[in-house]
Amino acid sequence: MDDPFIPGNSLAPILPLERFLPPLQPGMISSWIKPQIPKGSWVVDPVGNHPLSAIELASNGYRVLVAANNPIHAFLLEIFCANPTIHEFQDALDILGQVSIDENEQTKAYINSFYQVTCSHCGKPMIADRFLWHRDESVPFGFTGTCLSCGFSGEQSLSPEAALSLRQLPAYHLYRAHALESIASINDPLRSDVEDTLIYYPNRSLVLAQIITRKIPNLSITERSKKLLQALMLSAFDQLNTLWAYPQARIRPRQLVIPATYQETNLWYALTKAISQWQQCCQAITLKYWPDVPPLSGGISVYKGRFREINPEPPAGMVQAITSILPRPNQAFWTLSTLWTGWLWGKEAASTLKNVISRQRYDWNWHTYALYTTFQALHKRVREGIPLYALILENEYEFLTAASFAADAAGFKLKSLSISGNGEIAQSYWSNGLPSTAKIDPIERDKKIRESVVQGLTERGEPSTYQQLHANVIKKLHQNQLLAQHPDVSSDISITELMKMINAVFMDSDLLQRFGGGPVSLDTGVYWLRATPPYKPSLIDNVEQSIIKIFEDNTQAHYKEIRAAVYQACPGIYTPEDEVISACLSAYASPLQENPVVWSISQHESLESREIDKREMIQTMEELSSELKFYQSVQDNIVTWRNEQKEVVYAFYIITDAIISKYVLGHQIISDENVIVLPGSRANLLAFKLKRDIRLQTAVSNHWHFAKFRQLRAIRANPLLTRELFAIQIREDPPEYHVSQMAMF
């Protein structure tokens, strides 16, 4: 059985280079491995593409061997482990700001002088935080900043004449040559590729960054302070490039593309704003460089290079677990990493990266093979049965396919696959085993794909997205040895044929019907089976049942406890969205005003109170039927009214929850007029269910109505009630959905 999804303790923090780092929630990694892996164990991170992953494990008592092929990742880890204070950063920056650029100007004033403009509100000089550009234009059209004279803060226009009067740059071609030479010499065949990447830095940013970076090694400060200044410069390098759109910055760029409107950030402004982002650890973490090792109490050992090239290799039996936040293809980050590495540490440091500059596209077949080589190196170097905790933090179906295919081909066996409710995080738990050498039968693979899609929809009990169903396909193919096979020397690692087969099934209109979505992409809209399957409670009905069960024995519960119980009831790939939990929870309980993460059941929501409500409603229906001259019968909370000809005119389903699918989809319709009678506090949840499930929405569009308890009480109190008036009033208050806000952390 799949494990329940394990959430983090809070949202991902704001980090340096945040847009290029996977959004890791604190506590997720350690909570995942703690139940199986004892403290003091050696854990390998073969990719090292997120510093806080290793730091979290080390601070929880694990010894972590990190292979970091990208010097930028290794540097982030080094600075975070050193745990410098804000004062240390500020002191180092103050010293840099006071260094003379020439006889008359200090660094801070010198940099800001290139961003000096005139405030259009008061006519006084001010320093711009950033200039605003239209792509392909030669001068900026505006700027943002705060005028210290009049206090105005925000965007202002910049005339072409004012832009041309900005302070002129010194020796641009000289500093551009410095930027190039730091990465590739004049005769290097990749030099032209490096030149092409410099267009992503405005001239002003490039020149000033080169001037300041070259100052740092010669400062009369400690080596620690120099590294802190390099850390701030690294943040500035990211802020200074043209990949920042305006007004809404592009969140996570993966290709080097200049937005139509972009911002050019003031270097000194970028340096000062970067300080707070480097405060991530509560204490210093012991960090060594392989083969030196940290103490048994926990720490990190870094190998600067690929794990498959590690030297010396870890001793046999040392590694007791593998954790990896799997990287996704990102041409922008790796290209920029090459520039930043050369600018900070020189040509030799950048030599291991610069070949990535010539690669403009990273397709999923290329990425599958890259992941395969990493998994294969792990497979060869750790014992059979060693667990692999693989985390995808920017999940999409191609990424999950590539990672699962690669791990399968390398010999790892999938034990559990869990997906977050929004589909953005995949947690896959593997065990090192033997790769499959059996040939894959295309007919059997196609058959299993179809079975997996049908099973996924049947289990979920509601229309589902391509990505949700695709995850079940990948899992089932692996379980049946139909996902990947160990490649021989003549074969390639490729997911192309597999994706074609999966997509062909989703295009089979005899098997599936699709609601919404465009004609081009299969991963939009939702799918349901063409042939109606046997009734099974839907995912949201299971969530509601879980919440009912929680409050049967408790009047209050912390949201994290509620979420954990729901995840336990809906494990693996069936994790519900936060919105689903919120809608169900809000129908039964309310957050405490003084502590909104604690939820308290409403007084009238006890089982005893709702049973009384049911009996009252049956009695109310009896009185109404008598007044309207209908004959009433009751069975299992279903009330039927018959006319003089003994024909069923109305069927009332009296419920205290919002689980209507068992009647609408799983029950034979016994009347042309069917009414679900439920508490008013369930109406919002019912409306939400109808809104998210087109199949349920369609089913109730004919012959079904909804009435609240209070609505029936009001109808009963009408002294002029007739059959005709009853038929109108029973339809007058349909449920409407209103979004509820929920505190999760």
N, C-alpha and C positions, 0 to 999 in steps of 0.2 A: 504494500500500500504506500502511496506517496505521502511524504511528510507535509504538514501544514506550512504555509509560507511564514517566514520569520521576518517581521518588520524591524526597522531600526528604532532607536529611542527618541530620535528627533529628526528634523529635516537636515539635509546635507549642508554643512557650513560653507561660508564664503571663503574661498581660498585664493592664493595667487594662481594665475593661469586657470581659474575655475572653469572657463568655457571649454578648456581642452582636457579636463579631468572628469572621469565618470562621477556622477552625483552619488557618492557613497553616504548612506545614513549611518551615523555613529551607533555602535552596538550591534549592527547586523552580523558582521563577521564573527565576533567573539561569541554572541548568543548562539550562532549556528554550530560552532565546533565544540563548545564547552561540554555538552553532554557526552561526547564520545572521546575527546582528546584530553588527557590529563595535563595539568600545568607542568612546565619544565620540558615538555616535548619539543622536538625540532619540527618546525613547520616550514615548508619551502614555498616561496612565492616566485614562480619561474619567469614572471613578466615584469613585476615591480612597477606597474604603471599608475599606482596610486599610493602616495606615501602614508596616508592615514590608516590604510589596511594593516601594514606591518606594525605601525606604531600602536594601534589598538590591540593587536595580539601580544606585542611585547609588554605593554602596560598591564595585560592580564596574566602575565607570568609565562609566556611562551618564548622560545628562542626561534627566531625567524631568519632563514637564509633567503635573501632577496637577490635575484639576478636582474640587474638594471642595465639594459643595453643602451638606453638613452641617457646621456650625462645630465640632462635636465631633470629627469626623474630622480637620479641619484643625488643631485644637489638639493632638490626639494626635501628629500628624506634627511639629508645631513643637517640642514638648517632647522627643520622641525624638531629633530632629536636633540639638538643643542639647546632648544627652548630659550632663545634670547628674549629679553624683556623689551617693552616698548621704549624704555629709557635708553637701552643700549642702541637700538635703531636710531632713535632721535639724536643721541649724542654723536653717533657716526655721521648722520646726515648733516648736523650742524657744522661739524668740522669740514665736511666736503663743501658746504655752502659758503664757508669763509676762505676757502683756498682761492688764491689769485689766479685769474685767467690771463690777465695782462697787468700792467703796472697800475691800472686805475680801477679795475672791476673784480669783485669777488664772484664766485661761481653762481650763487643764487641770483644775484642781481643781473649777472651776465645772461643767464638763461631766460629770466623773465623779461629782459629787455627786447627779446625777439617776439614777445607776445604782448607788447604794450600797444594799446589802442586808446581811442577817445570815446568816453561814455556819451551816448547820444542823448542822455537825459539831463546831464549837468555840464557837459563839455570838458570835464576834467579827465586827465589820463588815468587809465586803469589797466590791470593785467588780465588778459583773457585766460580762462581755464582751458578752452579749446576753440579752435577755428572750425568752421563748417564749410564743407566743399560739395559742389556738384561734380560728379565724375566727368573727366575729360576737360574740365575748365582749368584755366591757368592760375586763377587767384581764388581765395575763399570768398564766400558771399555773406558770411556772418560769423558771430562768435558768441560764446556764453561766458558768464563770470559774474562776480559781485563787485560793484563799484564801492570802494571804501569811502568815497567822498559823499555820495548821495544815498548809498545803501541799496540801490536797485540791483536785483539779482535775476538773471534769466538770459534769454536770447536777445541779441541785438543785430541789426544789419550792418554790413561792412561794404562800403562803396568800393568800386574798382580802384579809384584814386587812393583811398585810404589803404587798401591792400597793397598797392604798389609802393606806398611810402613806409611800409614796415621795414625794420632794420634788415639790412642785407647780410646774407650769410658769408662767412669767410671761406675761401678756397674749397668750394663744394667738390670739385673734381679730385682734390687731394684726399679729402676724407672719404669720398666714395671709393677711391682706390684702397684706402686703409680697410674699409669694410669688406672689400673683395679679397684682399690679400690675407685677411684673417681666416679665410676659408679655403681659397683655391689660388695657387700661384699663377703667374702669367701664362705658363705653358700647360697648365692643367686642362685636360679635355673637357672638364665640367665647368670651367670658368664662365663660359657663356650662359650656362644654365643658372649659375649663381647670380650673374648679372641680371638675368630676367626676374629673379625673385626680389631684387632691390626696389622694383617699381611699387612694391606694397608698403614702402615707407616714404612719406613725404620728404622732400629735400631738407626741410628745417629739422624734422625729427631725426633723420639719418645723421646729419652733420653734428648736431648737439649731442646725440647719444654717443657718437664716436669720440667726441672731445672729452666728455665726462668719463666714459669707460676707460679711456687711456690714462686718465688722471689717477684712478684708484690704486694701481700697483705702487705708485711712487709716494703715496701719502705716508706721513710719519704716525701711523696708528698700528694697533695690534693686528695680527693676521685674522683674528676673529672679527674685528671691526671691518676689515676689508671684505670678508665674506658676507657680512651683513649688508654692506653697500652693494656688493654684487647681487645679492638677493633682491634688493630694491630696484636695481637696474634691470634685472630679469622681469620683474613685474612691469617696469616702465616699457621694456621692449615690446611686451604684449599690448600695452595700452597705446603705444605710438603708431602701430601699423594702421593701414586703411581698411581693415576688415570690420571696423566698428561702424555700423549703420547709424544714421540719425533720422528721426529722434529715437527710434527703437533699435537698440543695438542688436545685431544678429546674435542669437543666443549661443549656438554651438556650431561655428563654421567648420566644415570638413573639407572644403575646397577653397583654394585661393581665388576669391572673387571679390572685386571692389564693388561695394554697394553703389547705387545710383546717387545717394547722398550719404556722405560719411563725415566723421569727425577726426580732427587732428588735435591730439591732446598735448597740452603744455607739459614739457618734460618735468619741470620742478613740481608741478601740481600732481603728476603721476607718482613721483617719488614719495611725496608726503602722504598721499592717500593709500599707498601700498603698505605702510607700516602695520596697520591694524590687521591686515589679512595674514600676516606671518605669525600671529599669536594663536596657536592651535593646541599646544600641549600644556597639561597642568604641571608636568615635571619633566626633567631631562631624561632621555632614554639612552641607555648604553648602546653605542654604535661602534662596530668594528668593521674591518675590511677583510674579507675571506682571504686566507684560511684562519685568521684570528676569530675567536668565538666569544660571545657574551657569556655572562655567568648563568648558572642554573636558574636563578631567580627571574630571568627574562632579559631580552635585548635583541639586537639586530646585527647580523653580519651581512655586508653588502659585497656582492661580486659584480664588478663593473664589466658587463659583457653579457652575451647570450648564455642561457643555462646549458645549452648543448655543448658549449665550449668551456665550461667551468673547469678550472685547474687550480689545485688538485680536486678530484672528484670527492663528493661527500663519502665518508666511510660506509661500508655496507651495513644496513640496519639502522643508520642514524635517523633517517627521515621517517616520521610517524604520521605525517599528514601533508597534503598539498592544498594550498588555497590560491586562488587566482581570480582577480577581477579581469575578465578577458577583455583585451583591447579590441576596438572596432577600427576599420580602416579610416585614416584621417590624414590626407595629403597635406592639409594646411599645417597641422601641428608638427609633423615630422620635418617638413620643409623649413618652417620657422625655427624649430629646435636646432637645425643645422646652423642657421645664421647666429642664433643666440649663443650656441656652444662656441663657435669660432670667435665671436666678439668678446666673450668673457674669458676663454681659456686658450684660444689660439688654434692654429691650423691642425696641429696633431690631434688635439681633442676632437675636432670636427671630422677627422678623416674617416671615422667609423660610420658616420651618418651621411656624408655628402652625396653618396650614390642615390639616396632617396630623392634628391632634388630632380633628377632626370625622369623619375617615375611620376607621371601626371595623373594616372588613374589606378585605383586599388579596387579591382572587382572582387566579387565574392569567391570565385574560384581561387584567385591568388591568395585571398585571406584564409580560405580553408586549408590550403597547403602550408601557409605560414603557421597556422595553429597546429596542424598535424606534426610539423617538425618539432614543435615545442612539446606536444604530448608524447611524441615518440621518444624524445630525450628523457622525459620523466619516466616513461614506461621502462626504459632500459636501466635506470639508475635507482629505482625504488623497488621494494619487495612486492610480491603479489599480495593483493588484499589491502594495500595502503589506500586510504580514502582521498579522493580529490573533490574539493568543494569549489565548484566553478560558478562564478557570479557574473551575470550579464546585466549591467546597469543601464544600458540604452538598448533594451531588447527590441528586436523586430524579427520577423519570421526568417529572413535570409541569414541574419546573424545567428539565431538559434540553430538553424539548419547547418551552417558552416561549422559552428563549434561542436555540435553533437556528432556530425559526420566525421570530423577530424579526431575527436576523442575515441569514437567507435573504431575507426580504422587503425588507431594506435594501440588498441587493446584494452581500453577502459570500458567497464560495464556500468550502465546506468542503473542506479538503485532508486532514485527519486527525482522527480522534476516538479518544481513548484513555480507558479507564475503569480506576480502581484495582480491585484484586482484591475489596475489600469493597464496591465500588460507591459509595463516599462521595465520590470525587473524579472529575471529568470534565475532561479536557484537550482542548479543541477548537482546532484550528489552521485559520485562515481566511485568505483573500486578498480584498482589496477588488476587486470587479468590477462587473458590471452587473446590476441586478435583473431577474428574469424577469417578462415581461409576458404570457406565455402563460396561457390559462385552464386550470385544473386539471380533468381529466376524472375524475369520481368512480369510474368503472369501472376506469380504469387505476390509480388510486391504491389501490383495494381489491386489485387483482391484485398490485401491487408490495408491499403490506403482507404479503400471504400468502406471496409468494415470499421476502420478507426473513425472516419467521419460520422458514420451512422451512430457508433457507440458514443462519441463525444456529444452529439446533439441529444441523444436519448438520456444520457447521464445528466447533462445540464438542464434538460427539460424546458428549454426556451431557445429562440433564435440566437445564433452566436456569430461572432466575427470570424473572418478568415484566420486571423492570428490565433484565436483561441482553439479552433479546430486543428490548425496546422501543428500546434504543439502536441496535441494528442496523436497525430499521425507520426510525428518524429519519434515519440516515445514508443508507440506500438511497433513501428518498423524496427527499432533497435531491439526490443524484446524478442522479436521473431527473427533476428539476424538478417534483416532485409534492408538495413540502413546503409551500411558501408562494409567493405571488406578490406583486409590487409592488402595494400597495393604491391604488385610485383614490379620489377625493374622496367617493364614495358608499359605500365599503366600510369595514368595521371590521377591526382586527387581532384575530382570535379563534382559539383552538385548540380550541374546543368541538366542532365537527364532526369535526375530525381525530381527537380523542380517542375520539369515539363510533365512528368507523370502525375504529380500532385495537382497541378493546375488543371490538367485534363479532367480530373474527377470533379473539381469545383465547377467546371463548365458543363457538366453533364446535367441537363435540365430534366432528365427522367429520374435522376436521383435527388436533386436539390432544387429548391426554389429560393430565389434571392429577393430580399426586400431592400430597396434603396441602392445606392452605389452607382458609379459611373460605368460606362461600357468598356473603358480602357483597362482599369485596374481591378483585379479580383479582390483586393484587400480593403474594399469599401463596402458599406452596407452590411447586412446580416443574412445568414443562411438558415433554412429550415428544410426538413425532409419533405419530399414530394408526397410520399406515402405516410399517412399519419401513424406514428408509432403508438404502442400501448401507453396509457397515461402514467406519468411519473411526476412527482412534485418538482417544481422548477427550482432553480438555484435560489431565487429570492424567497420562495416559500420556505426553503430549508433554513435560510438566514433568519426569517421571522420566527420559525419554530425554535431555533437556538436561543433567540433572545427571550421568547416566552419561557423557556426552560430555566434560563438564568434567573429570572425574576420570580419563579415559583418558590424558591427558597431564600431569596435575598430581596430586601427592600431597596438596597443601594449597591452599586458596583462601579468600580473604576473603568474608564473606557478601555484601557489596555487589557483588563481582564475580560471585558465583553468581546473585544476584538479577537483575543486569543481563543476564546470558546467558539466563536464563529469560524475562525480559521481551522480549528480542530474538526469542526463539523463539515467543513467544505475544503478539504485538503488538496494539495497538488495543483493541478491546472484549473481548479474550480474556485479559486480564491475570489470572493466577491469584491466589487468596487467599494470604495469608501462611501460613495453616494448611496449605494444599496443599504449598507449598514446604517447609515444616518437616517434614511427614510424609515427603515424598520424600527430602529431604536426610538425615534421621535414619536412613533405611534403608541408607545407604551410608557415612556419615561421622560423625564426632563432633567437637564443638568442643574446642579446646585448653583445658586447665584454666587455663593462665596468660594466655590471650587468647581468650575465648569467641566473638569475632566471626570467628575464623579456624577453618576446618573442615579436618580431616585424614581422609583415607580410611583405613578400617581395613585392616590388613595382609592379611587374607584376601579383600579385595574386588577385587584386581587381576584383569584379564581372564584371565591365565594361571592364577591360583588357581581361578577359577570354572570354567574349562574342565576343569581336573583334577577338580573336584567333579562336573561333568556326567558325565564318563567313569566316575567312581567310582559314581555313582548308577545308570548303565546296567548296570555290572557287578553292583552289588547287586541290581538288578531281575532280572538273569539268574540269579543264585544263588537268589533267592526263587522265581522261576518254576520252576526245576528242582526245588526242594524241594517245591513245591506241585503239581507235575505239570501245569503250564501250558506252552503253546508260545509262546515270545516272539519278537516281530519288532520291529525298530527302524527308524524313518524320520524324519529331521529332528527328533531328540530327542523323538519321540513313540513310546512303548513300548506295544505291545499284547500282551495275554495272551489266548490262545485255549484253549478246552477241547477235549475229545476229539472233539467234533462240529465243530471248527474255527470255533466261534462266538466272537466277541470278547466276553470276560467283563469285562475291565478295559482302560481306555486311560489311560496315565500321560503327562502332559505335563511334561517336565523342563525347568524354566526357572531362570534365575539372577536374573531381575528380578521385578517384581510386575505385569507387563503381561499380565493374563489375558484381557482383552476380545477379543483376536484369536482366542482359542480358544473362549471362552464365547459370544461374539456373532458372530464372523466366521469360524467354522469349523463344518463339518458334524459333528454329534455321531455318533460311531462306536460308542458303547457305552452301556449303561444305567448303568455304573459308571465315571465319569470322575474322575481324580485329578490335581490340580495339585500337582506336587512342586517345592518351592522352598526356598531357604535360610531358616533361622529368622529371620535379620535382616530378611527381607522381610515377615514375617508381620504386623507392626504396620501397615505401609503397605497390605498387602492388606486388612486389616480396616477400615482407614480408607476405602479405595475402596468397599468394600461398604456401609459406613455412609452414605456421602454420595450413592451412586448407587442409587436404588430399582430402576431397571431392571436393573442388574447383580445386585443382591441377589435380585431375583425370578428371574433367569435361572439362578442357581446353586442355587436352593432345591431343585431336582430333579436327581438324577443326577450331582451334582458334589460332590467332597470335596477337602480340602486336607491335604497331608502335608509336614512339614519334613524336610530331609535327615537330621537327627539322629534323627527319629522312625523313618525307614526303617532306619537303622543299628541302632536298638534292636530293631525287629521282627526284623531279620535275625539278631540274636544270641539270639533265643528258641529254645531247643532243642525246645520242645514245640509249635511252630507248626503250625497246621492251616489249611485254607481258611476254616473258620468263624471261627477266632480272628483270622486276618488281616483278615477283613471287619469285625470289631469294632475292632481296634487301629488300623486305617487312619483311623478316624473320631474317635479319642479326643482329638486335640489341635487343635481348630479355632482359627483366628487370632482374637485379641481386641485391640481397639484401646486404646492408652494414650496420653494427650495428652503431647506433648513440648514443653518450653520452649525458646525460641530467642532469642538476643541478636541484634538487628537493627542496632543503631547502636553 
